[in-house]
């Protein structure tokens, strides 16, 4: 069972537009973020995080060249940055959505994204009550 964070846009004209633009982010480890950190950051449009990754990479490179930092330590630090991106990838995506005026509206559980979507929209849809017929 997975956990999904639901982000809805603030400014939409109709409920249908709001439903179509709702984003579900699955919580969990991001293997692509771990294996291909800079490409994943760019693909997810995480510009601030990419700039921080680039700054850290340049600083590690300069540390090895100018200050005689052990290359193994540099490799270890790069590994730790990639591991952090893999572990916190979903949180980074959520932060980008929050900055883009899509606040967190719910947390849903489901075995798949489709199931989480069904549960979310079923909970939001008002149920029409029928009066019993005499």
N, C-alpha and C positions, 0 to 999 in steps of 0.2 A: 504494500500500500504506500503510495507516494503522497507527499504533501505539496500542494500547489498554492502559490500566492497570487491573488487575483487583483489586477490593477485596471481600473476603469478611467476613461478620460473625463476630465472635469467639464469641458465645454463641448457639448454635442447638442445637436438640434432635436433629435428624436430618440426615443428608447431603442429603436431598431439600430440607429447609428451607434449608440452607446454599446449595444450588445455586440455589434460587428467589430468594434474597436477595443473590446475588452481583451486583455492579455493575461495569460496564465503562465507563470514561471514555476517550473518544478524545482524543488529544493533538492540539493544533492551535489555530489562531486562532478565536476566538468572535466572529462578526460581531454577534450580538445584544448581547453584552456591550459591544462597542465603540459600537454605535449607540444602545442604550437602557440605559446603565450602571445607573442606580438601579433600574429595573424588573427588569433581569436579576438584579441582586444579591438583590433581594427574592424573586424567583421561585425562585432557587437556594437560598434560606434561608441566605444568607451574611450573617448579622446583624453580625458584627464588621466585616467589610469594608464593609458598608453604613454603619455608624456612622463608620468612617474616611472614607468618601467624603463623607458629610454634613458632618463636621467640616472637611474640606478645602474643600468648597464654601462653607460659611459663612465660613471664614477668608479665602477669596478675595474674597467679597462685602464683608466688612468691610474688607479691604485696599483695595478700590476706593473705598469710601465714606469711610472715616476717614483713610486715609493717602495718598490721591490716587494709588494704584497705577494704572498704565496699563490701561485695559479690554482692550486687545489682549493684554497679558501675561496677564491673567486668563483670557481666552479660550484662549490657548495652553496655559496650565496645565490647564484643564479638558479640552482636547483630549488632552494628554499622559496625564492620569489615565484617560480613556476608552480610549486606545490601550494603556495598561498592562493594563487590565481585559480587553481583547480578547486580548492576548498571553498573559496569565497566568491566564485564566479556568479552564482545565483544572486548573492547579495549585491554584487557590483551591477548586475542588470537591474535589480530592483532600485538601486540608488539612481541609476540613469532614468528610470521611469518616473521616480519621484521628482527628479529635477525637470522632467518634461511634462509636468502637470497631470500625472496619472497616479493618484494616491492609492495606497493599499486599501482595498475595500473588504476583502475577506481572505480567509485561509481555508482551503478545502482539501479534503482527503479523497483519494481515488486510486484505483489500480492503474488507470491510464488518464491521459488528459481529457479524452472524451467523457469518461465517467465523471471526472471532476467538473467539467463544463455542464453536464446534465444535472448534477446535484446543485450546482450554483444557480443555474437559471431556473430550475424547478423551485428552489427556495425563494427566488425573487419574484416569480410569477404569482399573482394573486389567484387564489382558488375561488371560483364562483360557487356559492352555496345555493343549492336548490332546496326549496321548501318542500316538505313532504306533502303529497297530494292526499286530500281527505277521501 
